[in-house]
Amino acid sequence: MESGYETPPTCILLDILLKSRHPSGPFNEVWPNIIISDARTATDLTLLNTLKVTHVVNAAHGPTHVNTGSAFYSNAHIQYHGVEAPDSRDFNLSMFFQTTADFIHMALSQDLHCARGVSRSATLVLAYLMIYKRLTVAEAITAVRGHRNILPNVGFLEQLRELDARLQRKEI
């Protein structure tokens, strides 16, 4: 990252997210061995087996969202990491950035799959790319957007901007 770099404002990040949108499938590989999907894919054990998924991050964990869990995936030998997070701009998803990035990093010796696929799990994948691949927030968004339409809510974008600024100051 260049000296003099400044985290772009949210409006610029939204421009990157909204330009040249194209249809996303139910699942898309957004980085080598990282798939972001919808809830239907996340609960289709046959499809997950076909895709050779070995790890799932469910950013919509819980009974009112995508109610899976370790037990749901145990017979398929899939490791599970659940994050119970509403898709609300007021929810502090950043408290899950490091633990989820660590889980993704550990899983990348195999494959990873994230349930849902537009805001929460996309935000967690972006945080992983920023923390472990040292991409800026704009670079991470551009990389993922090349494969899937994502749209983290404005609150999550602000949290990613804060993460970007902390990474630039080498606080993480």
TORPA-4810 file (N, C-alpha, C, O; in nm, 3 decimals):
<nodes>
NODE_1_0.083_-0.116_0.000_0.000_0.000_0.000_0.089_0.124_0.000_0.190_0.130_0.069_M
NODE_2_0.049_0.219_-0.077_0.129_0.337_-0.097_0.122_0.430_0.023_0.021_0.436_0.094_E
NODE_3_0.230_0.501_0.043_0.230_0.603_0.146_0.136_0.715_0.100_0.128_0.744_-0.019_S
NODE_4_0.068_0.774_0.192_-0.029_0.877_0.156_-0.167_0.822_0.123_-0.258_0.897_0.088_G
NODE_5_-0.183_0.691_0.134_-0.312_0.628_0.107_-0.414_0.677_0.209_-0.383_0.690_0.327_Y
NODE_6_-0.535_0.704_0.163_-0.646_0.737_0.251_-0.764_0.646_0.219_-0.793_0.621_0.102_E
NODE_7_-0.830_0.598_0.322_-0.948_0.515_0.303_-1.053_0.595_0.228_-1.086_0.707_0.268_T
NODE_8_-1.107_0.539_0.119_-1.209_0.614_0.044_-1.337_0.631_0.125_-1.368_0.548_0.210_P
NODE_9_-1.410_0.738_0.098_-1.538_0.758_0.167_-1.640_0.653_0.122_-1.625_0.589_0.018_P
NODE_10_-1.742_0.638_0.202_-1.846_0.538_0.176_-1.908_0.558_0.038_-1.939_0.459_-0.029_T
NODE_11_-1.929_0.682_-0.004_-1.992_0.706_-0.134_-1.909_0.648_-0.249_-1.965_0.599_-0.347_C
NODE_12_-1.777_0.652_-0.239_-1.691_0.594_-0.342_-1.703_0.441_-0.338_-1.710_0.377_-0.443_I
NODE_13_-1.706_0.384_-0.218_-1.720_0.239_-0.206_-1.855_0.193_-0.263_-1.863_0.090_-0.329_L
NODE_14_-1.959_0.271_-0.238_-2.091_0.238_-0.296_-2.087_0.246_-0.447_-2.148_0.164_-0.515_L
NODE_15_-2.017_0.345_-0.503_-2.002_0.355_-0.649_-1.937_0.228_-0.704_-1.983_0.175_-0.805_D
NODE_16_-1.832_0.180_-0.638_-1.764_0.057_-0.683_-1.861_-0.061_-0.677_-1.865_-0.144_-0.768_I
NODE_17_-1.939_-0.068_-0.570_-2.032_-0.179_-0.552_-2.147_-0.178_-0.654_-2.196_-0.283_-0.694_L
NODE_18_-2.190_-0.059_-0.694_-2.310_-0.049_-0.777_-2.283_-0.039_-0.926_-2.376_-0.057_-1.006_L
NODE_19_-2.159_-0.011_-0.968_-2.134_0.003_-1.111_-2.123_-0.135_-1.177_-2.075_-0.230_-1.117_K
NODE_20_-2.168_-0.142_-1.300_-2.156_-0.263_-1.383_-2.204_-0.388_-1.312_-2.136_-0.491_-1.313_S
NODE_21_-2.319_-0.380_-1.250_-2.373_-0.498_-1.183_-2.419_-0.600_-1.287_-2.471_-0.563_-1.392_R
NODE_22_-2.401_-0.726_-1.256_-2.445_-0.835_-1.342_-2.508_-0.940_-1.253_-2.480_-0.943_-1.133_H
NODE_23_-2.592_-1.026_-1.308_-2.659_-1.125_-1.223_-2.559_-1.218_-1.154_-2.462_-1.263_-1.214_P
NODE_24_-2.587_-1.245_-1.027_-2.510_-1.343_-0.952_-2.588_-1.472_-0.950_-2.711_-1.472_-0.948_S
NODE_25_-2.516_-1.583_-0.952_-2.582_-1.712_-0.939_-2.610_-1.741_-0.793_-2.584_-1.657_-0.707_G
NODE_26_-2.663_-1.859_-0.763_-2.687_-1.895_-0.624_-2.557_-1.909_-0.545_-2.556_-1.896_-0.423_P
NODE_27_-2.446_-1.935_-0.617_-2.314_-1.937_-0.553_-2.211_-1.892_-0.655_-2.225_-1.919_-0.775_F
NODE_28_-2.108_-1.824_-0.606_-2.000_-1.777_-0.692_-1.868_-1.788_-0.619_-1.859_-1.756_-0.500_N
NODE_29_-1.765_-1.834_-0.689_-1.630_-1.833_-0.632_-1.577_-1.691_-0.648_-1.558_-1.644_-0.760_E
NODE_30_-1.554_-1.623_-0.535_-1.517_-1.481_-0.538_-1.368_-1.459_-0.515_-1.317_-1.349_-0.536_V
NODE_31_-1.300_-1.562_-0.473_-1.156_-1.563_-0.451_-1.119_-1.711_-0.460_-1.204_-1.795_-0.431_W
NODE_32_-0.999_-1.746_-0.497_-0.970_-1.889_-0.505_-1.011_-1.965_-0.378_-0.964_-1.935_-0.269_P
NODE_33_-1.098_-2.063_-0.397_-1.150_-2.150_-0.291_-1.242_-2.081_-0.191_-1.268_-2.135_-0.084_N
NODE_34_-1.293_-1.963_-0.225_-1.393_-1.897_-0.140_-1.520_-1.879_-0.223_-1.520_-1.811_-0.325_I
NODE_35_-1.627_-1.941_-0.176_-1.757_-1.933_-0.242_-1.850_-1.853_-0.152_-1.857_-1.876_-0.032_I
NODE_36_-1.921_-1.758_-0.212_-2.030_-1.691_-0.140_-2.158_-1.738_-0.206_-2.170_-1.743_-0.328_I
NODE_37_-2.256_-1.774_-0.122_-2.379_-1.831_-0.176_-2.502_-1.778_-0.105_-2.495_-1.699_-0.011_S
NODE_38_-2.616_-1.826_-0.156_-2.742_-1.797_-0.092_-2.774_-1.907_0.011_-2.701_-2.005_0.024_D
NODE_39_-2.884_-1.888_0.083_-2.923_-1.981_0.189_-2.957_-2.119_0.135_-2.927_-2.220_0.198_A
NODE_40_-3.019_-2.124_0.019_-3.058_-2.253_-0.038_-2.935_-2.340_-0.064_-2.935_-2.460_-0.033_R
NODE_41_-2.831_-2.281_-0.119_-2.707_-2.356_-0.144_-2.647_-2.402_-0.012_-2.599_-2.515_-0.002_T
NODE_42_-2.650_-2.316_0.089_-2.587_-2.348_0.218_-2.653_-2.466_0.288_-2.593_-2.528_0.375_A
NODE_43_-2.777_-2.495_0.251_-2.848_-2.606_0.316_-2.862_-2.728_0.225_-2.928_-2.825_0.262_T
NODE_44_-2.801_-2.725_0.108_-2.806_-2.836_0.014_-2.678_-2.919_0.029_-2.578_-2.892_-0.038_D
NODE_45_-2.682_-3.018_0.117_-2.562_-3.096_0.148_-2.509_-3.171_0.025_-2.388_-3.189_0.012_L
NODE_46_-2.597_-3.214_-0.063_-2.553_-3.283_-0.185_-2.473_-3.187_-0.272_-2.366_-3.223_-0.322_T
NODE_47_-2.523_-3.066_-0.290_-2.451_-2.966_-0.370_-2.319_-2.928_-0.304_-2.216_-2.917_-0.371_L
NODE_48_-2.321_-2.909_-0.173_-2.196_-2.875_-0.102_-2.093_-2.985_-0.121_-1.974_-2.957_-0.139_L
NODE_49_-2.136_-3.110_-0.117_-2.046_-3.222_-0.140_-1.991_-3.218_-0.283_-1.872_-3.239_-0.305_N
NODE_50_-2.078_-3.190_-0.380_-2.035_-3.179_-0.520_-1.933_-3.068_-0.537_-1.836_-3.081_-0.612_T
NODE_51_-1.955_-2.957_-0.466_-1.862_-2.843_-0.472_-1.736_-2.866_-0.390_-1.644_-2.784_-0.391_L
NODE_52_-1.733_-2.977_-0.317_-1.618_-3.013_-0.231_-1.596_-2.910_-0.119_-1.483_-2.877_-0.085_K
NODE_53_-1.706_-2.861_-0.065_-1.701_-2.766_0.045_-1.665_-2.840_0.172_-1.724_-2.944_0.203_V
NODE_54_-1.568_-2.788_0.246_-1.525_-2.849_0.372_-1.547_-2.758_0.492_-1.541_-2.804_0.606_T
NODE_55_-1.573_-2.630_0.468_-1.594_-2.533_0.575_-1.706_-2.438_0.535_-1.717_-2.400_0.418_H
NODE_56_-1.789_-2.401_0.631_-1.898_-2.307_0.607_-1.890_-2.195_0.709_-1.878_-2.220_0.829_V
NODE_57_-1.895_-2.072_0.661_-1.918_-1.956_0.747_-2.061_-1.915_0.719_-2.097_-1.883_0.606_V
NODE_58_-2.144_-1.915_0.822_-2.283_-1.873_0.809_-2.296_-1.740_0.881_-2.300_-1.735_1.004_N
NODE_59_-2.303_-1.633_0.804_-2.316_-1.499_0.861_-2.461_-1.466_0.894_-2.491_-1.355_0.937_A
NODE_60_-2.549_-1.561_0.874_-2.691_-1.545_0.908_-2.732_-1.657_1.003_-2.843_-1.709_0.993_A
NODE_61_-2.642_-1.693_1.094_-2.665_-1.802_1.189_-2.781_-1.767_1.282_-2.800_-1.651_1.320_H
NODE_62_-2.857_-1.866_1.318_-2.962_-1.849_1.419_-3.097_-1.893_1.370_-3.121_-1.905_1.250_G
NODE_63_-3.187_-1.916_1.465_-3.318_-1.972_1.432_-3.405_-1.881_1.344_-3.492_-1.931_1.274_P
NODE_64_-3.383_-1.750_1.347_-3.465_-1.662_1.263_-3.398_-1.632_1.130_-3.451_-1.555_1.050_T
NODE_65_-3.281_-1.691_1.105_-3.208_-1.666_0.980_-3.189_-1.799_0.907_-3.287_-1.863_0.870_H
NODE_66_-3.065_-1.839_0.885_-3.034_-1.967_0.821_-2.995_-2.061_0.934_-2.880_-2.063_0.979_V
NODE_67_-3.092_-2.139_0.979_-3.076_-2.218_1.101_-3.003_-2.348_1.074_-3.063_-2.456_1.070_N
NODE_68_-2.872_-2.337_1.054_-2.788_-2.455_1.043_-2.699_-2.456_1.167_-2.733_-2.394_1.267_T
NODE_69_-2.591_-2.522_1.162_-2.497_-2.526_1.274_-2.405_-2.645_1.256_-2.413_-2.717_1.157_G
NODE_70_-2.318_-2.664_1.353_-2.221_-2.773_1.345_-2.290_-2.908_1.326_-2.245_-2.990_1.246_S
NODE_71_-2.398_-2.932_1.399_-2.468_-3.061_1.390_-2.526_-3.084_1.251_-2.524_-3.196_1.200_A
NODE_72_-2.578_-2.977_1.189_-2.636_-2.988_1.054_-2.533_-3.040_0.954_-2.566_-3.119_0.866_F
NODE_73_-2.409_-2.995_0.967_-2.303_-3.029_0.872_-2.216_-3.147_0.915_-2.129_-3.190_0.839_Y
NODE_74_-2.236_-3.200_1.035_-2.143_-3.300_1.089_-2.133_-3.426_1.004_-2.023_-3.476_0.983_S
NODE_75_-2.245_-3.479_0.955_-2.240_-3.600_0.872_-2.172_-3.575_0.738_-2.124_-3.669_0.674_N
NODE_76_-2.168_-3.450_0.695_-2.103_-3.415_0.569_-1.955_-3.381_0.591_-1.882_-3.349_0.497_A
NODE_77_-1.912_-3.389_0.717_-1.772_-3.359_0.753_-1.733_-3.216_0.712_-1.624_-3.192_0.660_H
NODE_78_-1.825_-3.124_0.737_-1.801_-2.983_0.708_-1.785_-2.911_0.841_-1.867_-2.924_0.931_I
NODE_79_-1.676_-2.835_0.852_-1.655_-2.754_0.973_-1.736_-2.626_0.959_-1.752_-2.572_0.850_Q
NODE_80_-1.786_-2.578_1.073_-1.884_-2.469_1.073_-1.838_-2.355_1.163_-1.785_-2.376_1.272_Y
NODE_81_-1.861_-2.235_1.114_-1.840_-2.113_1.193_-1.963_-2.026_1.175_-1.989_-1.977_1.064_H
NODE_82_-2.039_-2.006_1.281_-2.161_-1.927_1.273_-2.145_-1.789_1.333_-2.082_-1.771_1.437_G
NODE_83_-2.204_-1.692_1.266_-2.207_-1.554_1.315_-2.353_-1.511_1.314_-2.414_-1.500_1.208_V
NODE_84_-2.408_-1.488_1.433_-2.547_-1.445_1.442_-2.551_-1.294_1.428_-2.525_-1.220_1.523_E
NODE_85_-2.584_-1.249_1.306_-2.574_-1.107_1.273_-2.693_-1.062_1.191_-2.714_-1.113_1.081_A
NODE_86_-2.770_-0.968_1.242_-2.874_-0.911_1.157_-2.810_-0.823_1.050_-2.703_-0.767_1.071_P
NODE_87_-2.877_-0.812_0.937_-2.827_-0.725_0.830_-2.879_-0.584_0.858_-2.966_-0.532_0.788_D
NODE_88_-2.823_-0.525_0.960_-2.865_-0.392_1.007_-2.743_-0.301_1.010_-2.637_-0.341_1.058_S
NODE_89_-2.758_-0.181_0.962_-2.645_-0.088_0.960_-2.598_-0.053_1.101_-2.486_-0.005_1.118_R
NODE_90_-2.681_-0.077_1.201_-2.644_-0.046_1.339_-2.574_-0.163_1.410_-2.524_-0.147_1.521_D
NODE_91_-2.572_-0.280_1.346_-2.510_-0.396_1.409_-2.359_-0.390_1.392_-2.309_-0.361_1.283_F
NODE_92_-2.285_-0.417_1.500_-2.138_-0.413_1.495_-2.083_-0.548_1.449_-2.048_-0.634_1.530_N
NODE_93_-2.076_-0.566_1.318_-2.022_-0.688_1.260_-1.871_-0.695_1.275_-1.812_-0.803_1.268_L
NODE_94_-1.808_-0.581_1.296_-1.661_-0.577_1.304_-1.607_-0.661_1.419_-1.491_-0.702_1.415_S
NODE_95_-1.688_-0.687_1.521_-1.640_-0.771_1.631_-1.614_-0.914_1.586_-1.549_-0.991_1.657_M
NODE_96_-1.664_-0.952_1.468_-1.644_-1.085_1.414_-1.537_-1.089_1.304_-1.505_-1.196_1.253_F
NODE_97_-1.481_-0.974_1.266_-1.386_-0.970_1.154_-1.266_-1.061_1.178_-1.234_-1.143_1.092_F
NODE_98_-1.201_-1.049_1.292_-1.077_-1.124_1.314_-1.103_-1.274_1.329_-1.033_-1.354_1.266_Q
NODE_99_-1.202_-1.313_1.410_-1.225_-1.457_1.430_-1.270_-1.525_1.300_-1.230_-1.638_1.272_T
NODE_100_-1.351_-1.454_1.221_-1.396_-1.512_1.095_-1.282_-1.515_0.994_-1.267_-1.612_0.921_T
NODE_101_-1.202_-1.409_0.989_-1.084_-1.408_0.899_-0.989_-1.522_0.937_-0.933_-1.587_0.849_A
NODE_102_-0.971_-1.545_1.066_-0.885_-1.655_1.111_-0.941_-1.791_1.065_-0.866_-1.877_1.020_D
NODE_103_-1.073_-1.808_1.078_-1.137_-1.933_1.035_-1.120_-1.953_0.884_-1.086_-2.062_0.838_F
NODE_104_-1.142_-1.847_0.807_-1.126_-1.855_0.662_-0.981_-1.887_0.627_-0.954_-1.971_0.542_I
NODE_105_-0.889_-1.819_0.693_-0.746_-1.841_0.666_-0.708_-1.987_0.693_-0.637_-2.049_0.614_H
NODE_106_-0.756_-2.041_0.804_-0.729_-2.180_0.839_-0.792_-2.274_0.736_-0.733_-2.376_0.700_M
NODE_107_-0.909_-2.239_0.688_-0.982_-2.326_0.596_-0.925_-2.325_0.455_-0.949_-2.420_0.380_A
NODE_108_-0.852_-2.224_0.418_-0.809_-2.212_0.279_-0.708_-2.318_0.237_-0.674_-2.326_0.119_L
NODE_109_-0.660_-2.397_0.329_-0.581_-2.511_0.287_-0.675_-2.615_0.225_-0.631_-2.712_0.164_S
NODE_110_-0.805_-2.591_0.244_-0.910_-2.675_0.185_-1.001_-2.582_0.104_-0.952_-2.506_0.021_Q
NODE_111_-1.132_-2.587_0.126_-1.227_-2.497_0.058_-1.315_-2.432_0.163_-1.324_-2.480_0.276_D
NODE_112_-1.379_-2.321_0.126_-1.467_-2.250_0.218_-1.593_-2.208_0.147_-1.593_-2.182_0.027_L
NODE_113_-1.699_-2.202_0.222_-1.829_-2.162_0.168_-1.895_-2.070_0.270_-1.895_-2.100_0.390_H
NODE_114_-1.950_-1.961_0.226_-2.020_-1.869_0.316_-2.168_-1.868_0.281_-2.205_-1.858_0.165_C
NODE_115_-2.252_-1.880_0.382_-2.395_-1.883_0.358_-2.450_-1.741_0.339_-2.396_-1.645_0.393_A
NODE_116_-2.558_-1.730_0.264_-2.632_-1.611_0.229_-2.573_-1.543_0.107_-2.595_-1.591_-0.004_R
NODE_117_-2.500_-1.435_0.123_-2.422_-1.392_0.010_-2.430_-1.252_-0.044_-2.382_-1.229_-0.155_G
NODE_118_-2.484_-1.155_0.026_-2.489_-1.021_-0.029_-2.427_-0.918_0.065_-2.346_-0.836_0.021_V
NODE_119_-2.460_-0.921_0.190_-2.416_-0.817_0.282_-2.326_-0.872_0.393_-2.208_-0.838_0.399_S
NODE_120_-2.381_-0.957_0.481_-2.305_-1.004_0.597_-2.185_-1.089_0.560_-2.072_-1.057_0.596_R
NODE_121_-2.209_-1.198_0.487_-2.096_-1.286_0.453_-1.999_-1.216_0.359_-1.879_-1.238_0.368_S
NODE_122_-2.051_-1.132_0.269_-1.962_-1.056_0.181_-1.872_-0.965_0.264_-1.753_-0.954_0.235_A
NODE_123_-1.926_-0.902_0.365_-1.847_-0.814_0.452_-1.738_-0.893_0.522_-1.625_-0.847_0.533_T
NODE_124_-1.771_-1.013_0.570_-1.671_-1.096_0.639_-1.562_-1.143_0.543_-1.445_-1.151_0.582_L
NODE_125_-1.598_-1.175_0.419_-1.497_-1.213_0.320_-1.409_-1.092_0.287_-1.287_-1.106_0.274_V
NODE_126_-1.468_-0.974_0.274_-1.390_-0.853_0.248_-1.291_-0.828_0.361_-1.176_-0.793_0.337_L
NODE_127_-1.337_-0.845_0.485_-1.248_-0.825_0.601_-1.133_-0.925_0.596_-1.019_-0.890_0.625_A
NODE_128_-1.162_-1.050_0.559_-1.056_-1.150_0.545_-0.952_-1.104_0.442_-0.832_-1.108_0.469_Y
NODE_129_-0.998_-1.061_0.326_-0.906_-1.017_0.220_-0.822_-0.898_0.265_-0.706_-0.885_0.227_L
NODE_130_-0.880_-0.812_0.344_-0.807_-0.696_0.395_-0.705_-0.738_0.500_-0.590_-0.692_0.497_M
NODE_131_-0.744_-0.825_0.592_-0.656_-0.865_0.703_-0.544_-0.958_0.655_-0.428_-0.936_0.689_I
NODE_132_-0.579_-1.060_0.578_-0.480_-1.162_0.542_-0.413_-1.140_0.407_-0.298_-1.180_0.388_Y
NODE_133_-0.483_-1.078_0.313_-0.424_-1.056_0.180_-0.376_-0.913_0.164_-0.319_-0.876_0.061_K
NODE_134_-0.399_-0.833_0.267_-0.354_-0.693_0.273_-0.406_-0.609_0.157_-0.337_-0.519_0.109_R
NODE_135_-0.529_-0.639_0.112_-0.594_-0.555_0.012_-0.655_-0.434_0.083_-0.695_-0.444_0.199_L
NODE_136_-0.661_-0.323_0.014_-0.736_-0.210_0.068_-0.884_-0.244_0.058_-0.922_-0.341_-0.008_T
NODE_137_-0.968_-0.165_0.121_-1.111_-0.191_0.115_-1.160_-0.183_-0.029_-1.241_-0.266_-0.070_V
NODE_138_-1.114_-0.086_-0.105_-1.157_-0.073_-0.245_-1.106_-0.190_-0.329_-1.179_-0.241_-0.414_A
NODE_139_-0.982_-0.233_-0.307_-0.928_-0.348_-0.380_-1.006_-0.475_-0.348_-1.035_-0.554_-0.438_E
NODE_140_-1.040_-0.495_-0.222_-1.117_-0.614_-0.182_-1.255_-0.613_-0.248_-1.300_-0.715_-0.301_A
NODE_141_-1.321_-0.498_-0.245_-1.454_-0.488_-0.306_-1.445_-0.517_-0.456_-1.525_-0.593_-0.510_I
NODE_142_-1.347_-0.458_-0.521_-1.331_-0.478_-0.665_-1.304_-0.625_-0.697_-1.359_-0.678_-0.794_T
NODE_143_-1.221_-0.690_-0.617_-1.190_-0.832_-0.640_-1.314_-0.919_-0.628_-1.338_-1.005_-0.713_A
NODE_144_-1.393_-0.897_-0.525_-1.513_-0.980_-0.503_-1.621_-0.945_-0.605_-1.688_-1.033_-0.658_V
NODE_145_-1.638_-0.815_-0.632_-1.740_-0.770_-0.727_-1.716_-0.822_-0.868_-1.809_-0.828_-0.949_R
NODE_146_-1.593_-0.860_-0.898_-1.565_-0.919_-1.028_-1.631_-1.054_-1.047_-1.637_-1.106_-1.159_G
NODE_147_-1.680_-1.114_-0.937_-1.738_-1.248_-0.943_-1.881_-1.256_-0.891_-1.953_-1.350_-0.924_H
NODE_148_-1.923_-1.158_-0.811_-2.056_-1.165_-0.750_-2.104_-1.026_-0.714_-2.026_-0.941_-0.670_R
NODE_149_-2.234_-1.003_-0.734_-2.294_-0.878_-0.688_-2.306_-0.886_-0.536_-2.379_-0.969_-0.483_N
NODE_150_-2.236_-0.798_-0.470_-2.246_-0.789_-0.324_-2.287_-0.647_-0.292_-2.266_-0.556_-0.371_I
NODE_151_-2.345_-0.628_-0.176_-2.385_-0.494_-0.134_-2.394_-0.489_0.018_-2.504_-0.491_0.074_L
NODE_152_-2.278_-0.481_0.085_-2.283_-0.463_0.230_-2.361_-0.336_0.265_-2.353_-0.236_0.194_P
NODE_153_-2.437_-0.343_0.373_-2.512_-0.223_0.411_-2.414_-0.113_0.454_-2.296_-0.139_0.478_N
NODE_154_-2.464_0.008_0.462_-2.379_0.125_0.488_-2.306_0.114_0.622_-2.191_0.156_0.633_V
NODE_155_-2.371_0.058_0.722_-2.305_0.040_0.851_-2.186_-0.054_0.840_-2.080_-0.029_0.899_G
NODE_156_-2.202_-0.163_0.765_-2.092_-0.257_0.745_-1.981_-0.194_0.663_-1.863_-0.219_0.689_F
NODE_157_-2.017_-0.111_0.563_-1.914_-0.041_0.486_-1.833_0.052_0.575_-1.711_0.062_0.560_L
NODE_158_-1.898_0.119_0.667_-1.828_0.207_0.761_-1.732_0.127_0.848_-1.620_0.172_0.876_E
NODE_159_-1.775_0.008_0.890_-1.688_-0.077_0.972_-1.568_-0.125_0.890_-1.458_-0.137_0.943_Q
NODE_160_-1.589_-0.153_0.761_-1.477_-0.191_0.674_-1.382_-0.074_0.653_-1.261_-0.092_0.645_L
NODE_161_-1.437_0.046_0.644_-1.353_0.166_0.631_-1.267_0.183_0.757_-1.149_0.215_0.748_R
NODE_162_-1.327_0.160_0.873_-1.252_0.169_0.998_-1.142_0.063_1.002_-1.029_0.092_1.045_E
NODE_163_-1.174_-0.059_0.958_-1.074_-0.164_0.951_-0.961_-0.123_0.856_-0.844_-0.142_0.888_L
NODE_164_-0.996_-0.069_0.742_-0.898_-0.025_0.644_-0.804_0.080_0.706_-0.682_0.072_0.689_D
NODE_165_-0.861_0.176_0.776_-0.779_0.281_0.839_-0.688_0.219_0.947_-0.572_0.257_0.958_A
NODE_166_-0.740_0.125_1.026_-0.657_0.061_1.130_-0.544_-0.020_1.068_-0.432_-0.021_1.119_R
NODE_167_-0.573_-0.088_0.958_-0.470_-0.164_0.888_-0.363_-0.070_0.832_-0.244_-0.102_0.836_L
NODE_168_-0.404_0.044_0.780_-0.308_0.141_0.728_-0.217_0.196_0.837_-0.099_0.222_0.814_Q
NODE_169_-0.275_0.212_0.956_-0.194_0.261_1.071_-0.117_0.146_1.137_-0.046_0.166_1.235_R
NODE_170_-0.133_0.026_1.080_-0.066_-0.096_1.130_-0.104_-0.128_1.274_-0.021_-0.174_1.353_K
NODE_171_-0.231_-0.103_1.307_-0.282_-0.136_1.440_-0.323_-0.284_1.447_-0.344_-0.337_1.556_E
NODE_172_-0.333_-0.348_1.332_-0.373_-0.491_1.327_-0.262_-0.565_1.256_-0.271_-0.687_1.238_I
</nodes>
